[in-house]
Amino acid sequence: MEKAVFVNRDLSWLGFNGRVLMEAAKETVPLLERIRFLSIYSSNLDEFYRVRMPVLMALDEQAGIAGPGNYELARQEIDRQQQTYGRIITAQLVPALEAQNIHWLYNRPAPDSIQSQLTELFFNEVLAYLHPVDLNQDLSGFFAENNKLYQLVVLEDLNGQERLQLVNTPSDVIPRLYTLSTADGDYIFFLEDIIRFNLKHLFPEDQVKGAYNLKITRDAALILEETLGEDLTEALERQLETRDLGFATRLLCEPGIPLRSLYRVIYALNLQKASVVEGGRYHHLRDLGDFPLSDPKFRYSAWPPSAAVTIPPNETLFEQILKGDILIHVPYQSYDPVLRFFNEACNDPTVEEIYVTLYRAAPNSRIVSALNTAAMNGKKVVVLVELKARFDEANNLKWAKKMKAAGVKIVYSSLDLKVHAKIALIRKRTAGQAHYLGLLATGNLNESTARFYTDHILLTAHQPMLAELEQLFGFLSKSRKAPGPEDRIDFNHLVVAQFNLLQKFLDLIQREMDHAAQGLPATITIKMNNLEEKVLITKLYAASRAGVQIQLIVRGICCLVPGIPGLSETITVTRIVGRYLEHGRLFIFHNNGADDIWMGSADWMNRNIYSRIEVCFPLYDPRLRREVLDLIALQKDDTAQQAIYLFLHQQDVLQT
């Protein structure tokens, strides 16, 4: 028997980001979409440096590692990917744009024909936003901001003395990328190149010896403590005000910067503990998401969403749900039924109570607006707001305040237990009888991300399941840290982290092992974002040794190693990265032909299993079960997204 082996989670995640780069390199992907994949890669890497690199640094220091630790291994992988990144731009994208008579001046001098226009842009649009800082002077009033772009300018004054100026690149207030149209075609160039070309006008009395782009990335951790008598929202607001003031984890610099100048910057800005990374000439390339290509031929062709349900004019969505479960696959299908679910609830006179978990709301959330209306209409509305949803804390705090003002009862989760479940419950009373309508999903109640996150949303009137959901909301409303013996809920339908999730999935895997031992077909198919938790991975290894066929679709982190003889030879792992962000979690256990199908919010990560409230739910409707089995089969096809789009549109035609 082989010993269980596990891939380092951070190196696995970097492998996912490398997979994003592969999409940017594909000639079959439209040009603008390839550039946007570069933007996604850069955004992901910035978050990795803000969130994970400080952890790796601390762990390696704590362990006293003499050789290359996880931090150094991560750096080496990032360096390799960055080299690939640069080659994709210079060897593939720039020539492809040139073939369209579009000249992207990526690390190239501006031709004479546009130089006068660059100077006009500098004086007319840029100069007012520049604030040079002399690094030879007192810097007590200056702080180099997180993820802001700067140019280190090396000057020589009339006395031959060298001095350093740090010039901001004001891409937070004016465009990062500019286009000039000429008879020779369109020229696209970066804001920092406008500044670089005109430094002689910014420092007219000095000679410019060199200019080098810099960016500083800072730790994004929030340190909150549950102090008696202190309002969590006030503590969070204070932390958010200082998040971008964390210690520097990375100084990203342009190649060729003189070593003496680099050291002067490090000491002047107190960056001694930051990792110095030599990147390309341009940094913060998440801004490529706004690359100025307007012709539709450079984008993906439009895929208008189909309808998951057709509602006659004289009926309501609630009536349709009572007739049978509805399963929505966004973004292939319209998100409108979710919005209608809450809109009908806020005005339906038979609706008495509404319960919702809110993890990441849209910036202009129509769902929250409906909840506010419901409260103002006299209904009891209870919303569990997760204030610790990383990088969405401020948005959630804003909505919580607005809902509270409208009369919504707001419950915040404790610091120790995030609520990541995507659930909503409506309690109606008709003819003196109470009954429920529910929403259970794999993704957030967020109409913005529903346009490009693939998720599954179940609308159901299954009363026994929803009675369990009501008990769960009762527990969450107490805002306890973790369930105790007095909080026991007998879940017969739902699978809920902190209650029965880990044991339920172990039991489902064991059942397939038992079937394999009896010579029966035994298969497991799981799709999720991340797979890290060792107990479940070890059980999957045991299932493989027992002969169970296991197919995993894991978008991001995967700490399981497939294909090892005697350990995981019946396990395959695939990763889907494409037009949409794969976000749905799906668990299928063959069960000797009577497939058990589960969906939900839970990845198999330590945090999901041990420190969050997650909800997974079964699919009971035979029609929906068949639909999901067909969809997962398409996921194994290289043309999966196109196939799924056509499949769901065909279903729409058949329904109509």
N, C-alpha and C positions, 0 to 999 in steps of 0.2 A: 504494500500500500504506500503510495506516494504521500509525503507530507504536504499539507495544504500550503499553497504559496499565494502571495498577494502582491499586486502591483502598487507602487507608491501612488497615492491618490493625486498628488500635485503633478507628478510627471504624466499621469494619465490625463489629467485635465489639460495640460499643455499639448498632449497629443490631440485632444479634441480641437484646440485652437489651431493646431497644424492642419487638421482636416478642413477647417474653414479656409485656410490658405489654398488648399487644393481646388476649392470652388473658384477662387479668384484666378487660378491658372487654367481653368477649362475654357477652351475656345468655343465650346457649344453654349456657354453662358453669355447672354448679351453684355456688351461692353460696360455699360453703366452699372449693371448688377455685379460684375466682376470687381469694379472699383468699390462698390458698396461692401462687398465681402472683405476687402482690405480695411474698410472703416470698422466693420464689426470685429475683425481680428484685433485692431488697435484698441478699441474700446474694452474688449475682453482683457487684453494684456494690462491695460491701465488698472483695471479692477484687481487683477491678480497681484500686481505690485502693491496696491493699497491694502489688500485684505490678507493675502497668503504669504507674501515675502516677509513681512514682519514676524509672522508665526514661525516660518522656517529658520529665520535668523536666530530667534530666541531658542528654538528647540535644539539647533546645532550647538549653540553656546552652552546650553544647559547640559547637553550630553558630552561636551568636551571632545568633539570629533576632531581627530588629528588630520585625516585625509579629507577628500572631497565629500562633504555632507550633502543633505538634500537641497540645501540652499544653492550650493555650487553646482550640483547636477541640474537644478532648474535653470540656473543662469546659462549653463552650457547649451541646454536645449533651446532656450530663448535666443541665444546668439545664432544658432543654426537656422532657426525660423526667420530671424530678422534678415539674414543673408538671402534666404529664399524670397522673402518679401520684396527686397530691393531688386532681385532679378526679375520677378514678375512684372514690376513696374517698368524697368528699363529695357528688358529684352522682349516683353510681350505687349504690355498695354500702350506704352508710348509709340512703338511702331504701328500698332493697330489703329491708334488715333490718327497718326500721320497719314495712314492710307485713306482716312476720311477727311483729309485736309484740315485736321485739328491738331495744332501744335501745342502739346503740353510741355511747358518749359520746366521740366523736372531736372534740377541740377544742371541747367544749361543757361548760358548768357542770353540776355534779350537781344534780338536782332536790332540793327540800327533803325529799322522802319518803325519801331514802336517805342523807342527810348524817350522821345519827347512826350509821348502820352503817359509813360510811367512817371515822369516828373510832374506832369499835370495832376495825375491821380494823387501823388504824394502831397502836393501843396493843397489841393482842393478837398481831399477826403481823409488823409491819413495823419498829417502833421499835428493836428489839434489833439490827437489822442496819445501822443508819445510823451513819456515822462522818464527821461534818462536819469540814472542814478550813478553818481560818481563813487566807485568802490574804494577810492582813496580817502573818502571823507567819512565822517561819523554816520553809521547806518542804524542808529538806535531807533529811528522812526520808520525804518523800511523793513518789510517782511516779504520774502519771495513766496508768492502764492502757489497753492497746489494746482498742478496741471495747467498753469499759465505759461505762455511762451515768452521767452526772452532772447535777445541777442547780446552776446558779450562782444563789445567793440573795443579793439585794441588801437589806441591812438598814440601819436607822437606829437608833442607840442613844439613850439618854435625853438625851445631850448634843447630839443633832442630827448626830452624826458618821456618815458612811456607812462601812460595812464589808462585805466580801464573804466569803461562805462557800461552799465547794464541797461538796455533799452527794451521796454515792453513791446510785445507784438499784440495789438489790441483786437484780437479776433473775437473777443466776447462782446464787442460793440459794433464792429464793422465786418464785412465779409472776409473770410479766410482765403477764398479763391476768387479771382477776377478773370473776366474774359474781355479781350479786345478783338474786334472784327476788322480785318484789313482785306485788301485785294489779294493777299497771299493766303488767306484763310483765317481761321479763328485761333487766337493765342490764349492759352489758359496758364495762369501763373499764381504763385502764392503771395499773400500779403507781405511776408517777411522779405521776399525778393524785391518788392517795391521799396521797402525800407532800406535794404542793403544797397540797392542801386543809388539811393539818394542820401546816403550817410554824409557825403561831402557837403550837403546843404544843412544837415542837422548839426554838424561840427565844422563850420567853415574855417575856423582858425587852426585846425589840427589836420595832420595827415593820417588818413585811415590806413592802418597796417593790416587789419584783418577783422572779420566779423564771423561769429560762430553761434549757431542756434543752441539754446539750452531749454530744458524743461525739468522741473522738480516734481516728484510724486511723493505725497505724504500719507502716513498711516491713517486709515479711515475708521479705526475701531472706536466704538462708543463704550465708555465704562460707566455703567449705571449701577447704583446700589439702592436697594429697597429700604429706605430709611423711614422709621416710624414718624408719621406726621408730615412727611414730605410728599407733595403731589408729584406723581411720576411724570405727568405732562410738563411740569415746570422744570424738572431735572432734565428731561429729554430736550427741551427747548434750549437750555443752557449748553448741553453737549453739542447740539447741532450748530450752535453759534461758533463753536471752537473746533468742529470736525476738520476743517481745512487748515487748522493750525497745528496738526499733529507733527510728530518728528518725521524728517525726510527719510524715505526708504530708498529713493533712487534719484540720482542726478544723471539725466540723459543729455549727452552732448554730441555735437557734430564732430566728425573725424577731423584731425589736423590741428586741433586747438593746441597752442604751445603749452608745454607742461607747467612752466612757471605761472602762466596765466590761469591755468586750471586750478593750481594749488591756491592762488590768491582768491579765486572765487570761492573755493571750498571753505577757506578760513574766514573770509569776509561774511559769508552767509551762514556760517555755523553748520556745515554739511559733513562734518568729519565722519559721522556714522552712516551716511548714505552710501549705497552701492553706486559706484561710478560706472555708467554703461555708455560705451561708444556706439551710437546708432547711426542712422543715415543723416543726411543734411536736414531733413524735415521731420518734425516730431508732432505728436498729438494728431495723428492721421485719422482719428475718428471723424475729423471734419471732412474727410472724403465722402461721407454720406451726403454732403451737399454739393457734390461735384457738378459743375454747370454744363450738363448735356441735356438739351431740351427735346431733341428729336425722339419720338416714341420708338423708333427702331432700335434704340440703344437700351430699351427696357424690356422686362418680361411682357409678354402679351397679356392683355386683361383677362382675368378669370372671375367673372361676376359670380357671387355666391348663389347657390340654388336654395330652394325652400325646404326646410326639414319637415314642415307641416303646412297644409293648406287649410285655412279656417274660413268657412262660409261666412258671408256678411251678417247672417242672423245668429251666429254662434260666438262664443267666447273661447279664448285659449283654455280657460279653466274647464270648460265643458269638454274640450278635446282631450285634455289630460285625464279626465274621469273616464273617458272611453278607452284609453290605453296609454301606456308609457310613450314618451317622445324622447328620442335621442338625437342630439344636435352635434354635428362634427364641424367645428369652426377651424379655419376660415372658409372651408369649402362650402359650407352652408351658412345661411344668414344668422346673425346674432339677434335679429329682431324678436324672436320668441322669448328670449331672456329678458329683454327690455319690457316686452308686453307683460310678462309674468309679474313684474313689479308694478307696472302701470295699472294693470287690472286690480292688483291687490290694494293699491292706495285709494281706489274709489269704490270698490265693491262693498255694498252695505253689509254683506254677510261675513266679511273678513273682520275678525276681532283682534288678531295678534299676528305680528310678523317678527321673525327671528332671522338674523343674518350674521355670518362671519365676514369680515372685510380685511383682506390682507394687502392687496394693492389695488386701489381704486383709480379710475381714469382721472386725468387732470380736470376734465369737465364732466364729471360722472352724472349721467342721467339716472343711473340706479340710485345714487344717493339723493338726487332731487326727488325721485318717487318716494323714497323712504321718508324724507322730510314732509312731503305732502300728506303721506299716510298719517304721520304723527299729528299734523295740524288738523287732519280730519277726525281726530279723536281716537285713532286706533293705537293699541299698545305696540310700540316698535322697540325692539331690543337689538342692538348691534354690538357684536364683539369686535373691537378694533384692535388690530395688531400694530402697536406703535413701533415695533422693532423690526419691521420689514426693511431690510438693508437698502439704503439710498431712497426709500420711499417714506421715511419717517416723517419728514416735514409735510408731505402731501397728506398722509393719513391724519396727522395732527390737525391740519387745516380742516379736513372734512369732519373730524370728530367734534370740533368746536361748533361748526355750522349745524351739525345734526343735533347737538345738545341744545343749541339755541332754538331749534324747531320743535323741541319736546321729545326727541328720541332719547331713550335710556342708553347711555354708552357704558360698556363694560370693557375695561382694558385687561389684557392677559397679564399674568405675573411675569417678573423678569426671568424666572427659571423655566417657564413653559410657554413657548410660542404656540399660537393657534394658527396652523397652516391649512386647516380644513377649508374646503370650498363648498359651503352648504347654506341653504336657506329653507325656512319652514313657514308656512302660512296656516293659521288655524281659522277655520270658517265655522259658522253655525247656521244650519238651515233646518227648518221644521223642528227646532229644539234639540237637534243632534249636532255634536261637534265632529268635524272631520278635517283631514289635513291634505295639503298639497305641498310637495317638496321639490327642491332643486339640489342636486348633488353633482359635483363637477370635478374634473381633473385640473382645471385652471381657474385663475382669479375672476372675480366678477368685475371685469374690466373691458368695456367695449372698444377701447383703443388697441390693446394688445391682441384682442380677438381677431383683428384683421390680419395678423401674421404669425400668431401662435397656433399650432394645431392642438386642439383640446376637444374633449367630449363632455357634454352636459346632458344629464338625465332630468327630465321633468316627469314626476310620478305622483300617483295617488295611492300607492301601496301602503295601506294603513298600518300594518304591523311594523314595517320598516320605519315609517315616519313617527310612530309612537316611540321607537328607540331614539330617533333623532330629537324628539322633544325632551326625552330624559337627558340626552347629552347637552342640549342647550340649558337645561336646568342646572347641570353641573357647572357649565362654563359661566353661567350668570353669577355663580358664587365667587368667581375669580380666585380659586384656590391655586396653590402652587402645583400640586399633583394629587391625583385621586387617592384617597385613603380607603380603609375597609368600609367606612360608612357611605362611600360613594359608589358602591358596587352597582353595576348595571348589567343585566343579563342580555347581552347582545346575541341574538339568533340570526340576524340579517346583516347588520353593519359590522365592519372590521375597523376598530378604532385604536390608534396608538395610545399608549398608557393604560389600555384596558386589555385588549385581546389580539392586537395586530401581529405581534411577533409569533405568538404561539399558533395562531390560525394559519399563517403562512408556512410555518414548520410542519404543521399537521397536513396541509395540502400537498406539500412536497413528499412527506412520508407516505401518503396514500398512493402517489404515483410509484414510489419505490415498492410498495406492497404489490401493486398491480404488475410491475415488472418481474417481481419474484414469482408471481403466479403464471408467468408467460403471456400476460395480457399486454396490449399496446399501452405504452406509458410515455406521454410527452408533456412538456411544459414550455409555454411560450410567454415571455415577459418582455414588455416594452416599458422603459423608464428613462429618466434623465440621468440618474447616477446610481451606481452600485458600489457600495463601500463596506457595509456592515458585515463583519467577519462570521458571525454565527450563521447568518443566512447563506453567505457564500460557501461556508464549510458544508452546510446541508446540501447545497447544489452540487458540490464535489461528491458528496456521498451518494446523491441520486445518480450522478453520472457513472460512478463505479457500479451502481446497482443496475445499470443498463437503461436508465431513463434518457430519452432524447430531449435535449434542452436547446431551445433557440432563444437567444437574448438579443434585443435591439436596445442598445444603451447609447444615448446621444453623447453624454459627457464623460464623467469619471467612471471608470470600470476597473475595480481592483481584482477582479477574477481573471485568471489566465486560462483561456480555452485550449483544447487540443493536446493536453499533456497526457501521454499514455499512462494508464493506470490511475489517473486522477480526474481528468476533464475531457477525455477524448470524444465524448458524445455531446459536448457543449460547443456551440458556435456563437460568436458575438459579432454583430454588425452595427455600424454607426451610420445613421442617416443625417446628412447635412445638405440642405438645398434651399429652395425658394422660401420655405417657411421654417420657423423654429419648431422643431419637434418637441412637444411639451406634455403630451398625454401619457398617463400611466395605465397600463393594461396588463392583466394577469390572467392567463388561460391555462387551466389544468384539465387534461384530457378526460379523466374520470371514466375510463373505459367506454368512451363514446358519448357520454352525457356531459359534455364540456361544462366545467365551472368557469364562468367569466366574471372577472372583477375589474372595476376601474376605481380611480381615486386620486388623492392628492399626494400619496406617500411614495417617495423614492426609498430605496433601501440604503439609506445613509445613517450613520450613527445619530445625527441630529434628528432625523425624521422618526427613528424608532424610539429613541430614549428621551428626547427633550422637547417634543412637539405633540400637539393634538393633530392627528391626521385621520381622515375618514376615507375608507374604501367601501364600495357598495357593489352588490351583485346585479347582474342583468338577468331578469327572469323571462322577459317577453321573447318567445321563440323567433319572431321576425327580426327583432333587434339583435339577438344573439347571432343569427345567420349573417346579418349585415356586418357585424364586427369581425366574424371569422373570415368573411370575404375581404374586408379591408386589410386585415393583418396579413393575409396571403399576398395582397398587392404590395405591401410594404417590403416584401422580399425581392421585389422586381426593381431593377435599376431605374426604370421609368415610373417609379411608384407614385410620385406626386401627380403627374399627368394622368395616370391610370385611375387614381382615386378621384380626381376631379371629374373625369368622364363617367366613372361609375356612379357617383352621387348625383350628377346631373341626369343620368339615365333613370335613376330611382325617382327623381323629381318629375320627369316626364311620365313615368309609369303611374305615379300617384295622381298627377293632374288628369 
